[in-house]
């Protein structure tokens, strides 16, 4: 007594065979193992059945009247290139086998077809179909999120300047997918910037200094970010009001940040909804979690930018608590990991002059989000300034005035800005530097009742030192 095979695949199959008995046997073999089975008696009938039912897999014989299996397979591939086509043949004719290879058939079955061979083909085809479905789901999800954004967003092929994707706002502005990027949104300065942004150094930066253009009667701020070796993300934000009233810059910036929060809610919320749907693969779950975490990170940065404005105005109210610095460093390191690997840098940590143990913790008394942003800016500056193959050393030390955090790299700050490093908009040597990273780090250190200083030379490199309050004696260590 043979063991019953209970394999089942959520796919549909079209069987095309001019021998009625063979066709019936194929359909009977398939029905217990797939969602739906269709039948056709020759290639001509099979092609029309495919156009009507759109099955996932086509099993077809070779020699048939009116239209043979290979001709039908070619017609199906022209209509649907991803459809799985399996040829049923005795493989005794080299000419037919050669045509099957030219068709790039997804498999071959020998007559008479056995259930074991048939299930083997189904398993291989089902794996390919599953990956295709996952890719389609992820693409639709990305398009849904990007189309919810309230500003034009375009994905460009930087080699051909073809528009690969344009969200709803971009299409309203006349930017059309699968066409050349041209018109008022792509003047020559923007096209040059897209080419320049594809250098290795630019790929390691998440953001760059925006350009400004005039298009459709408005002023737009253009941001270009490399995505892969030959694609860039192009974002246009309307800043017309900002240009008209420069002295109201702070108000306009607050409005802009508020507007960014609205679509960000969808970016954060939608992955949580989708994560509760059944049948998600591990790849999809990881991708959704990554989108959600990136959204939360962006939301924190938006909230922080509003806090920085309050700090500048002297209206920020500090709410200190114990903050574990080593955990924050571990959170920041993945953000600079790509730069560290490309530049072959080493990142080392010391606590009171020695290597820390795995259980060791180091506390300061401040606010977690502020300390996280400060460390992120200072470490990013350190890895960007460090020479290739250098070492970044993060030192944590208890000193008389509090808890000290030092970050050392072997690069030197340019002499022209060395004494003005912590001033707003001061930068040198970075084509897209904003001069806000060190400034915001200094602002954050001082608002937390701490100090920040720098020493730099060509011989010893650069050392940034931040001293923040230690925990009060009555305050327990948490976090």
N, C-alpha and C positions, 0 to 999 in steps of 0.2 A: 504494500500500500504506500503510495507516494504522499509526501507531506504537502499539504495545501499551501500555496504561496499567497500571502495576504498583502503584498506591497500595493500601496495606492499613491497616485500622484494627482495633484490638483491642476491638471492640464487637459486640453482637448486635442484630439488627433483626427486627421483626415486620412483615410485609406483609399488609395487609387489603384485599381487592379482590374484588368479586363477579363480575368477568369472568375466567374461567379462563385465557384466553390472556394477558391483561394481568398477572395474578398470576404466571404462570409466567415471563414475560419479566422482571418485576421481580426475582424470586428468582434467575434466571440472571445478571442483571446484577450483583447484589449479592454472590453467593457468592465470587468471586475477591478481594473487597475487604474482607470483614468476617469475624469469627470464626465467627458462626453466623447462620442465617437461618431464621425461622419463617413459616408461612403460615396465613391464615384467609380464608374466603369471604364473611363478612359481619361486621357489628359485634358481634353477639351471640357468634358463635364467636371473634371476635378478642379480646373482653374476657376470655373464659375462658382463651384461650391466653396472654394477657398475665399473668393471675393465676398460671398454671402455670409459665411460663418466665421471667418478669420481664426482658424485653429492655431494652436501653438506649434504643432508638429505635423508634417506631411510625410506619410509612408507611401511610396509609389513604386509600382513596377516599371520596367524599362520599355519593352516593346508593346505598344498599344496602338489601336487605330486612331485616325484623325490627328491626334497629338500625342507623341510618346512622353514618357516620364521625364526625360531630360529637358525637352522643350517646355513642358509644363513647369518644371523646376526653375528654369531660367525666367519664365514669365512671372512666377510667384516672387522670385528674388527681386525682380525689377519693381514689383509692387510693395514688397515687404522684405528688405534685406536681412532682417534679424530672424525671420522664420526658420525653424529647424527643418531641413529636408533630408530624409533618409531614403536611400535607393535600395530596392529589393531586386537582387539579380543573382544569377549563378556564377557571375564573374568569369565566364568562360570566353567572353569576347573582349580582347584587349582594347578594341576600338571603343566599345561602350564604357569600359572601365576608365579609359583616358578622358572621355567626355564627362564622366562623373567627377573625376578629379578636377577638371577645369571648372565645373560648376561649384566646386568647393563644398561638396555634399558633407553633411554633418555626421554621416554614418552609412554603413552598408549592411544589409541583411542577406544571407544566402537562403535560397529555396532548398528544401522546405523550411519555413521559419519555425524555430523552436521557441517555447515560452521563455527559456533561460536567456537566449539571445535577445529576444524582444524586450524583456525586462532590463537587460543590460543597456540596451540603446535608450530606453525610457529614462533610466537613472542618469545617464550622461547628459541627455538633452534637458532633463528637468533641472539639473544643476546650472546649466547655462541659462535657462529660462528664469530661474530664481534670481540669478545675478542681474539679468536684464530688468526684472520687475523691481528689484531693490534700487537699481540706478534710476529707473523711471520715477519711483516714489520720492527719492531724494531730490531729483531735479524739480519735480512739481512742488515739493515743500520749499526749496530754495526760491523758486519763482514766486510762490505765495508770499513769502516773507519780504522779498525784495520789492514786489509790486505794492506792498503796504507802505513803503517809505514815501515821504511827501516831497522828494526832490529827485531830479533826473539822475539815474545811475546806469552806467553802460559798461559792459565787458568788451574789451577790444583785442583783436589780434594785432599786435604791434608790428608784425612783419608786413602784413597786407593792409592794415588799417580797416579791416572789415569789422562791422559791428556783430559780435557773437550773441549778445543779449542786451536788450534795452527794456527797462521797467516801464510801468504804465505812464509815469510822469515824463520819462524821456520820449516815449512815443507821442505824447501830446505835443512835445516840442519839435516833432518832425524827424526824430532820430529813429531809423527803421532797422530792425534786425536783418542780417544777411545782406546788407548793402554797405557801400563804402562810407566811412566816417568823414563827412564833409559839411560845409555850411558854416554858419556863424558860430556854432558851438565848438568848431575845430579849426581855429585860425592857425597860422604858421607857428606862432610861439608855443601854442599848446602841443602841436605835432612834434616840435623839437623837444619839448619837455618829456613827452611820452617816450621818445627814443632814449634820452639821457637817463630817465628813471630806471631803465632796464639794466644798468650796470650792477655788478655784484654788491657794491656798497649800498646802493639804494634798495636792493632787495632785502637788506637786513633791517630796514627801518619800516615801522608800521605806518607812520604818517610822514608827510612832507609839507614843505611850505606851499600854501595854495597860490595859484595864479588868479588874476582877475581879468575877465573879458566882458565885452558888451554883446548881448544877443537878445533878439526879440524885444528890444526897447528896455532891457533891464541890465543891471550889473550882476555878474555871477562870479562866485568864488569857486575855482576849479581845483580839485584835489586829485592827484594821480598816484595810484599805489600799485606796484608790481604784484602779480598773483603767481604767475609761473614764468618760465624762460621766455615765452612769447605772447603773454597776455597781461593786460593792465586793467585795473578798475578805475573808472573815470566817474567822478561825482561832481555835480554842479549844484551849488546852493545860491539862491537868490539873496544878494546883499545890497539891493538897491537903496533901501532906507538907510543902511549903514553908511553908504557913500554920501548920501545927501546931508546927513546930520552927523558929522564926525565927532562933534563934542558930546553927542549922546551915545557914544560907543559902548559904555558900560551897560546902559539900558538895553541896547540892541543885543548885546551878547547874552544878557539874561533871558531875553525873549527867545533867542535862538536855542539856548540850552533847554528852555522849557518845551519848545516845539519838538526837540529831539526826543524828549521823554515819551511823547505820545506813541510813536511807532515802536519805540523800544519796549513798551509794555507788551506789544504783540510778539516781539522777538523773544522776550523772556517767557511769556505765558504760553505761546503756541507749542513749544517743545514739551512743556509739562503735560499739556493735553494729549499730544501725540504719544508720549511715553506710556500712557495708560491704555493705548490701543493694543489689542492682541496681535500676535504673529510677527512682532518686530524682530529683526535679526540683531545680533550683537553689534554689527557695523552700524546699523541704523540707530541703535540705542546710544552708542558712543558718539555718533555725529550729533544727535539731538542734545545730549548732555553737553557737548562742546559748544553748541550754539547757545544753550541756556547760560552756561558759565561765562561765555564771552559777553552776553547781554548784561549779566549781573556786574561784570567787571566794568563795562562801559557806563552802566548806571552809577556805579560808585565814583567813576571819574567825573561824570557830569555833576553829581552832588558835591564832589570835592571842589570842582571849579567854582561853584557858587560859594562854597565856604572860603576859598581863597579870596574872592571878592570881598566877603565880609571881613577877612583878616586885614586886607588893604584899607578898608574903611574904619577899622578899629571896633567893629561891632560883633566880632565872633565871640561866642561864649564857650570856653573850654570846659569839657567834662572828662577829666582824667580818670584813668583806671589802670590796673596792672596790664602791661603789654609784653608778651614774650617775644623777644627780638629774633631768636634763632628760628622760630616757626615762621616769622615774616620773611626772613632770608630764604628759607626753603620755598616759600610761596613765590618769591620774586625770581629765583634762579631759572625756572622754565621760560620766563619772558625773554631772557638774554641768552638762552642755550644755543640758538642757531648762530649768533654772532660769536659766542665762545668757541664753538666747534670749528667754524670757518677760519677764525683767526688763531686757532690752536692755542687758546689761552688755558691757564689753570686757575681755578678759584679755590682759595684756601681760607679756613676760618680758624681763629685763635680766641680762646677765652682766658683772660688774665695771663697771657703769654704762653699758653700751651694748647695742644689740640683738645677739643672738647670731647667728652664721652657722649655716647648715644642718648643717655638719659638726661644730660645736662641742660639746664635752662638759664636764660639771662633776661631779667626783667627791667623795664623802665616804667616811669609813671607818666602816661600820656594818653593819646587816643589812637586806637589801632589803625583806622583808615588813614590818619595823617602820617603815622610812622611808616605804613606800607608804601604810601605815595612817595615819601621822602627817600626811603631806601631804594625804591624802583628808579627814581630819577638819578640818584647818585651812582648806583651800580651801572645803569645804562651809560652814563657819562664816562665812567671808569673803563668799561670794556671798549667803548668807541675810541677812547684816547690811548689805550694801551697798544704798544707795538706787538706785532705778530709773534706768537710764542711766549709772551710775557705771563706774569702771574698777578692775579688780583687777590689781595689779602684783606679779609674782613676781620677786624679786631674788636673784641668786646672786653671791656675792662672796667672794674670798679675803681673809681678815683675819689679824691677828697670832695670834689664838688658834685658828684653824682655818678651816673653810669655813662661811660664813654663808648661811642661807636666810631671806629676809624675804617676808612676804605683807602687802600694804597694801590697805585698802579705805576708802571715804569715809564709812562709818558709824561711830558712836561706841558703845562699850560702856556700858551703863547704869551710872551712878555707884555704885549700890548693890552691884554685884558686881565693879567694876573691879579692886579690890585682891585679890579672891578668885577670879579667873577660872579658875585652874588647880586649884582645890580640887574634890573629888569631889561630884557632885550639885548644883553651883552653876549655876543658869540663871536667865534673866529674859527676858520678852518672847516666849517660845516656849511656846505652850500644850502642845505635846507634847515639849518639850526634856527630855532626860534629865540634862544636866549632866555627861556622861561624855566628850564629844568632846575638849574642851580638856584635861580631866584626863588622858585616855589619851595625848594628844599630849605633854604635859609628862612623863608617866611614861616614855614611849618615848625622848624626848630625853635624859633624865637617865640611863636605863639604858645608853645608848650613849656615856656619858661626855661628854655635851654639856650645853648650857644653853638655857633658853627664857625669853623676857621679852616684855612687851607695853607699848606706850604708846598712849594713846587720849584724844582730845578732840573736842569738837564742831567745832573749826576745822580740825584736820589729819587727822581720821579715825583709823583704828586700824592699828597696825603690830605684827605678831607677828614676833619675831626668834628664830631657832634657830641656834645655833652647834654644829656637830658636828666631830669630829676630821678633819683632812685625812689624805690617804694618807701612810703612813710612807715615807721615802725609799727603802727597800728593796722597797716593794710596787709591782709593775707595775700600770698601769691596765688593767682588763679590764671586760667588760660593755658 
